[in-house]
Amino acid sequence: MVQSNEAASSEAGGDDIVMSFRTERSGMVGRIVRLGPAVDTILTRHDYPPAVAEVLGEALAAAALIGSGLKFPGRFIVQTKSDGPLGFLVVNYETPGKLRGYASFDAARLAAHQADGKAAGSLLGEGHLAMTIDPDGDMERYQGVVALDGASLGDAVLGYFRQSEQLPTFVRLAVARVARAGGRGWHWRAGGLMVQSLAPEGGHGRSLAEEEGEALAGADDDAWRRVEMLAATVEAHELTDPTLTPERLLFRLLHEEGVRVYAPAPLDVYCRCSRERVGAFLTSFADDGMDDMRDADGSVTVTCEFCRTPYRFEAGETT
């Protein structure tokens, strides 16, 4: 059984959404994310190699899953730094539902990595994964850091919950490159599922709004193991399938538990860059510090790492 609250449609399909849910029998909570045009825009504007695009797509799905739980204006940031071919990536989720991200990689090392037949997940190598909550206003910034040891990004995210949140958590991330209708090229899709066990207060269940965002441990172990086993049957293709709505997928996975879904929240691409911001950045350089940045005619062009928008400043414009 899948029930919707009054604000949710009876069959909430579509792309670029995140939907919260709760299991009726066991009181577990979770979110499911479906990314279509948003993830395709971010990945294709950089023309990443497929292996790099897959890892960045997973990071975008993870940021949407976790960041959409923020109950205040701000940002949730996923960032990796490691010694692998994919040395650095960063994804920002900004309330209420805006995403951006980019990755930096070594093309020669990536080619050698693929020639050796290594898995895409090991592109990260060894290093660390940082998850940062950056609230607006005077609220304190929080960051959790976990080690990367060559495992997948999804494994590192689970490590974050075990270490920082200490919550029983299931996370599955998926990215796929799908042929467009009529054979007109390819487009990227991504999806994710997260389920968590939160302890009820005084033996009574809570509303989803109360449950989300609270780090409470001690849920019934048998109930958690049952729900985790059901969630683990999800296939990667189910998380990215545009014909399978989140409600239908949740029913397929958790119908034995009974599922209550909540109104889906939209996700979209954004960037914070502007000509004014870039100009202010350039004025922080001394004149001789900009010499290596100038073109032959003395102009300076700066391209945003996130959205690839170029900003050109004529000679003397930034000094």
C-alpha positions as CSV (number, residue, x, y, z in Angstrom):
1,M,0.0,0.0,0.0
2,V,1.2,3.5,-0.9
3,Q,-0.6,6.4,0.6
4,S,-0.2,10.1,-0.3
5,N,-0.7,13.0,1.9
6,E,-3.1,15.7,0.7
7,A,-0.4,17.7,-1.0
8,A,1.0,14.8,-2.9
9,S,-0.4,13.6,-6.2
10,S,-1.6,10.0,-6.4
11,E,1.1,9.1,-9.0
12,A,3.9,11.7,-8.7
13,G,6.1,10.9,-11.7
14,G,8.5,13.2,-13.5
15,D,12.1,14.0,-13.3
16,D,14.2,16.3,-11.2
17,I,12.3,15.7,-7.9
18,V,13.0,14.4,-4.4
19,M,10.2,12.7,-2.5
20,S,10.1,11.9,1.2
21,F,8.3,8.8,2.5
22,R,7.7,6.8,5.7
23,T,7.0,3.1,6.2
24,E,3.7,2.6,8.1
25,R,4.5,-0.7,9.8
26,S,8.0,0.0,11.0
27,G,8.2,3.8,11.1
28,M,11.3,4.1,9.0
29,V,11.8,7.3,6.9
30,G,13.5,8.0,3.6
31,R,13.8,9.9,0.4
32,I,14.0,9.0,-3.2
33,V,15.5,11.2,-5.9
34,R,15.1,11.2,-9.6
35,L,17.3,13.4,-11.8
36,G,16.8,13.9,-15.6
37,P,17.4,17.2,-17.3
38,A,19.2,18.6,-14.3
39,V,22.0,16.0,-14.1
40,D,22.2,15.9,-17.9
41,T,22.8,19.6,-18.1
42,I,25.5,19.5,-15.4
43,L,27.4,16.6,-16.9
44,T,27.1,17.4,-20.6
45,R,28.2,21.1,-20.3
46,H,31.6,19.8,-19.2
47,D,31.7,16.9,-21.7
48,Y,33.1,14.6,-19.0
49,P,34.4,11.1,-19.9
50,P,31.6,8.6,-18.9
51,A,33.5,7.2,-15.9
52,V,34.0,10.7,-14.4
53,A,30.4,11.6,-15.2
54,E,29.1,8.6,-13.4
55,V,30.9,9.5,-10.1
56,L,29.8,13.1,-10.3
57,G,26.3,12.0,-11.1
58,E,26.3,9.9,-8.0
59,A,27.5,12.9,-5.9
60,L,24.6,15.0,-7.3
61,A,22.1,12.4,-6.3
62,A,23.6,12.1,-2.9
63,A,23.6,15.8,-2.3
64,A,19.9,16.0,-3.3
65,L,19.0,13.1,-1.0
66,I,20.8,14.5,2.0
67,G,20.5,18.3,1.4
68,S,16.8,18.2,0.8
69,G,16.5,17.3,4.5
70,L,17.6,20.8,5.6
71,K,15.0,22.6,7.5
72,F,16.5,26.0,7.1
73,P,18.0,28.2,4.3
74,G,21.5,27.2,3.4
75,R,23.7,24.8,1.5
76,F,24.8,21.2,1.7
77,I,28.2,20.5,0.1
78,V,29.6,17.2,-1.0
79,Q,33.4,17.4,-1.7
80,T,36.1,14.8,-2.3
81,K,39.8,15.2,-2.5
82,S,42.0,12.2,-3.2
83,D,45.0,10.7,-5.0
84,G,43.0,9.0,-7.7
85,P,42.5,9.9,-11.3
86,L,39.4,11.9,-10.2
87,G,41.3,14.0,-7.8
88,F,38.6,16.5,-6.8
89,L,34.8,17.0,-7.1
90,V,32.4,19.3,-5.4
91,V,28.6,19.4,-5.5
92,N,26.4,22.1,-3.9
93,Y,22.8,21.7,-2.9
94,E,21.2,25.0,-2.1
95,T,17.8,25.3,-0.6
96,P,15.1,24.9,-1.8
97,G,16.3,22.4,-4.4
98,K,19.1,23.9,-6.5
99,L,22.1,21.8,-7.7
100,R,25.5,22.5,-9.2
101,G,28.7,20.6,-9.4
102,Y,32.0,19.9,-11.2
103,A,34.9,17.5,-11.2
104,S,38.6,17.8,-11.8
105,F,40.5,14.8,-13.2
106,D,43.8,13.7,-14.8
107,A,43.1,12.6,-18.3
108,A,46.3,10.5,-18.7
109,R,45.8,8.7,-15.3
110,L,42.2,8.1,-16.2
111,A,43.2,6.5,-19.5
112,A,45.7,4.3,-17.7
113,H,43.1,3.4,-15.0
114,Q,40.6,2.3,-17.7
115,A,43.2,0.4,-19.6
116,D,43.8,-1.6,-16.5
117,G,40.1,-2.5,-16.3
118,K,39.5,-0.9,-12.9
119,A,36.0,0.0,-11.8
120,A,34.7,3.6,-12.0
121,G,34.2,3.7,-8.2
122,S,37.9,3.4,-7.6
123,L,38.6,6.6,-9.6
124,L,38.5,8.4,-6.3
125,G,41.5,6.5,-4.8
126,E,42.4,7.3,-1.3
127,G,41.7,10.6,0.4
128,H,38.7,12.0,2.1
129,L,35.0,12.9,1.6
130,A,33.7,16.0,3.3
131,M,30.0,16.7,3.9
132,T,29.3,20.3,5.0
133,I,26.1,22.0,6.2
134,D,26.5,25.7,5.6
135,P,23.4,27.6,7.0
136,D,22.6,31.1,6.1
137,G,22.7,33.7,8.9
138,D,24.3,33.1,12.3
139,M,23.8,29.4,12.5
140,E,27.0,27.4,13.0
141,R,28.6,25.6,10.1
142,Y,29.0,21.8,10.5
143,Q,31.4,19.5,8.6
144,G,31.8,15.7,8.7
145,V,34.8,14.1,7.1
146,V,35.3,10.4,6.3
147,A,38.2,8.5,4.7
148,L,38.1,7.4,1.0
149,D,39.9,4.1,0.6
150,G,39.2,3.3,-3.0
151,A,35.6,2.2,-2.5
152,S,32.6,3.8,-4.2
153,L,31.1,7.1,-3.4
154,G,28.0,5.4,-2.1
155,D,30.1,3.4,0.4
156,A,31.8,6.6,1.5
157,V,28.4,8.3,2.1
158,L,27.3,5.3,4.3
159,G,30.6,5.7,6.2
160,Y,29.6,9.3,6.8
161,F,26.3,8.3,8.4
162,R,27.9,5.6,10.5
163,Q,30.6,7.9,11.8
164,S,28.9,11.3,12.0
165,E,25.2,10.7,12.4
166,Q,25.4,7.2,14.0
167,L,22.1,6.3,12.3
168,P,21.2,2.9,10.7
169,T,21.1,4.1,7.0
170,F,20.7,2.5,3.6
171,V,21.9,4.4,0.5
172,R,21.8,3.3,-3.1
173,L,23.0,5.6,-5.9
174,A,22.7,5.0,-9.7
175,V,23.7,6.8,-12.9
176,A,22.9,5.8,-16.4
177,R,23.5,7.1,-19.9
178,V,20.3,6.5,-21.9
179,A,19.7,6.8,-25.7
180,R,17.3,9.6,-26.7
181,A,14.1,8.8,-28.5
182,G,14.7,8.3,-32.2
183,G,18.4,7.6,-31.7
184,R,19.3,11.3,-31.4
185,G,22.3,10.9,-29.1
186,W,22.4,10.2,-25.4
187,H,21.4,11.8,-22.1
188,W,22.3,11.3,-18.5
189,R,20.0,10.2,-15.7
190,A,20.6,9.6,-12.0
191,G,18.7,8.4,-9.0
192,G,19.0,7.5,-5.4
193,L,17.3,5.9,-2.5
194,M,17.9,6.6,1.2
195,V,16.2,4.9,4.2
196,Q,16.9,5.6,7.8
197,S,15.9,4.3,11.2
198,L,15.0,6.9,13.7
199,A,14.0,6.0,17.3
200,P,10.4,7.0,18.2
201,E,10.0,9.2,21.3
202,G,8.2,7.5,24.2
203,G,7.3,4.5,22.0
204,H,5.2,6.6,19.7
205,G,5.8,7.4,16.0
206,R,6.4,10.9,14.8
207,S,5.4,12.8,11.7
208,L,7.9,12.9,8.9
209,A,8.5,16.6,9.5
210,E,9.5,15.9,13.1
211,E,11.5,12.8,12.2
212,E,13.7,14.2,9.4
213,G,16.8,15.9,10.5
214,E,16.9,14.5,14.0
215,A,19.9,12.2,14.8
216,L,18.2,9.6,17.0
217,A,19.4,6.1,17.4
218,G,18.0,2.9,19.0
219,A,15.3,1.8,16.5
220,D,14.0,-1.7,16.7
221,D,16.8,-3.9,15.1
222,D,14.5,-6.5,13.6
223,A,12.4,-3.9,11.9
224,W,15.4,-2.1,10.6
225,R,17.0,-5.3,9.2
226,R,13.7,-6.2,7.5
227,V,13.3,-2.8,5.8
228,E,17.0,-2.7,4.9
229,M,16.7,-6.1,3.2
230,L,13.7,-4.9,1.2
231,A,15.4,-1.7,0.2
232,A,18.5,-3.5,-0.9
233,T,16.5,-5.4,-3.6
234,V,16.4,-2.1,-5.6
235,E,18.1,-2.3,-8.9
236,A,20.2,0.5,-10.4
237,H,18.0,0.6,-13.5
238,E,14.9,1.1,-11.4
239,L,16.3,4.3,-9.9
240,T,16.9,5.8,-13.3
241,D,14.0,4.4,-15.3
242,P,11.8,7.4,-16.5
243,T,8.8,5.1,-16.9
244,L,8.9,4.0,-13.3
245,T,7.5,6.6,-10.9
246,P,8.9,7.0,-7.4
247,E,5.6,5.9,-6.0
248,R,5.5,2.7,-8.0
249,L,9.1,1.9,-7.2
250,L,8.4,2.4,-3.4
251,F,5.4,0.1,-3.7
252,R,7.5,-2.5,-5.5
253,L,10.1,-2.4,-2.8
254,L,8.2,-1.8,0.5
255,H,4.6,-2.8,-0.1
256,E,4.9,-5.2,2.8
257,E,5.6,-2.3,5.1
258,G,3.0,0.1,3.8
259,V,4.4,3.4,2.5
260,R,3.2,7.0,3.0
261,V,4.7,9.4,0.5
262,Y,4.8,13.2,0.7
263,A,4.7,15.9,-1.9
264,P,7.7,15.8,-4.2
265,A,10.0,18.8,-4.1
266,P,11.4,20.1,-7.4
267,L,15.2,20.1,-8.2
268,D,16.9,22.4,-10.7
269,V,20.3,23.6,-11.9
270,Y,21.7,26.9,-10.7
271,C,25.0,28.8,-10.5
272,R,26.0,31.7,-8.2
273,C,28.5,33.2,-10.7
274,S,28.0,36.6,-12.2
275,R,30.1,39.2,-14.0
276,E,30.1,41.3,-10.9
277,R,31.5,38.4,-8.7
278,V,34.2,37.5,-11.3
279,G,35.2,41.2,-11.6
280,A,35.5,41.5,-7.9
281,F,37.7,38.3,-7.8
282,L,40.0,39.7,-10.5
283,T,40.5,43.0,-8.7
284,S,42.0,41.1,-5.8
285,F,45.1,40.4,-8.0
286,A,47.9,42.9,-8.3
287,D,48.5,44.0,-11.9
288,D,51.6,41.8,-12.3
289,G,49.6,38.9,-10.9
290,M,47.3,39.0,-13.8
291,D,49.9,39.0,-16.5
292,D,49.8,35.2,-17.0
293,M,46.0,35.4,-17.3
294,R,45.9,38.0,-20.2
295,D,45.3,37.2,-23.8
296,A,47.4,38.7,-26.6
297,D,45.2,41.8,-26.7
298,G,45.4,42.4,-22.9
299,S,41.9,41.1,-22.2
300,V,41.2,38.5,-19.5
301,T,38.6,35.7,-19.9
302,V,37.5,33.7,-16.9
303,T,35.3,30.7,-17.3
304,C,33.1,29.5,-14.4
305,E,34.1,26.0,-13.3
306,F,30.5,25.1,-12.5
307,C,28.4,26.4,-15.4
308,R,31.1,27.0,-18.0
309,T,30.0,30.6,-18.6
310,P,32.9,32.7,-19.9
311,Y,33.3,36.3,-18.7
312,R,35.6,38.5,-20.8
313,F,37.1,41.7,-19.5
314,E,38.8,44.1,-21.8
315,A,42.3,45.5,-21.1
316,G,42.1,47.9,-18.2
317,E,38.5,46.9,-17.3
318,T,39.5,45.1,-14.1
319,T,42.4,47.3,-13.0
